[in-house]
Amino acid sequence: MRTFPTVRPRRLRQNDKIRGLVRETHLQVDQLVYPMFVAEGITEPREITSMPGIMQWPVDQLGREAERIANLGIPSILLFGIPTEKDAVGTQAYADEGIIQQAIRRLKKETPETLVVTDVCLCEYTDHGHCGVIHNGTVQNDESLKLLSQMALSHVEAGADIVSPSDMMDGRIGALRQTLDEHSFQHIPIMAYSAKYASGFYGPFREAAGSTPQFGDRRSYQMDPANLREALLEVEQDISEGADILMVKPALSYLDVIREVRTHFDLPLAAYNVSGEYSMIKAAAQQGWIDEERIIMEVLTSIRRAGADILITYFAPEVATWLK
């Protein structure tokens, strides 16, 4: 085995061109998905206090922002809806004229080149803030599947390109796949939130989406942050039920999970760089404590290096600008 002074790894680090030539992990704009929030009952974009630079958009201005995103080369958005009316079973989640259904139709008309992915979950639409139907203070798994399937179908009928269930109910991938297939939507992919953890990093999102649980928490259906082997079980089940793309959420504190999923399974893998990860970087940058661009690129590179093919990130517009 050769040793120093014959072996000098610094030879390949001495300038930008050499470093670029041997770089192992690359960020590209076409790997990015930008989450967007569309809200009922507002007439102007409204900034989310805990997520500087991120807005809730009125439906009639959503296309303008989607066009800006498309012009940056970002191919896809992940859409979340915030209705004005909520009830125990999230009726507006699957209503034909619900906020998300209106938004999808407008986007497909105004920016048809945008790949529209929709979040399928009831939490933004229920008055209790949980991701399914509640009986006796408990989220009902199988009863919730029926409503989630209706929601996914309504999104696809409005023009969604991909549906992405984030509720973490057991069996929801199979339920959605069956419903879509029965209505001749066999071609619509499902991007499954396969390993979604009950994380403290979701705090700013709950302000953005108005989805804070009114009682208890989501630990009975989202995963325990301490568990890794369980993630592989969840992923394997989603694959068996017909998932087309897998996802790990959050990303930064779960790089080991991303790596294990990438090692064990061959389907495309997304990772969600969530709101808390975004807000921490923004807050530190506003204080002048970090080099914002350098930290963002380092974080996203680490997620790619761990094995993610697709990066869902609120930093997408900035990163797209830097990559040009």
Helices and strands as residue ranges (DSSP letters): G 9-13, H 16-22, G 29-31, E 32-39, E 46-47, E 55-57, H 59-71, E 76-82, G 91-93, H 99-110, E 115-120, E 133-135, E 138-140, H 141-158, E 162-165, H 172-182, E 191-196, G 200-202, H 203-209, H 229-241, E 245-249, G 252-254, H 255-264, E 269-273, H 275-286, H 292-306, E 310-313, H 316-323
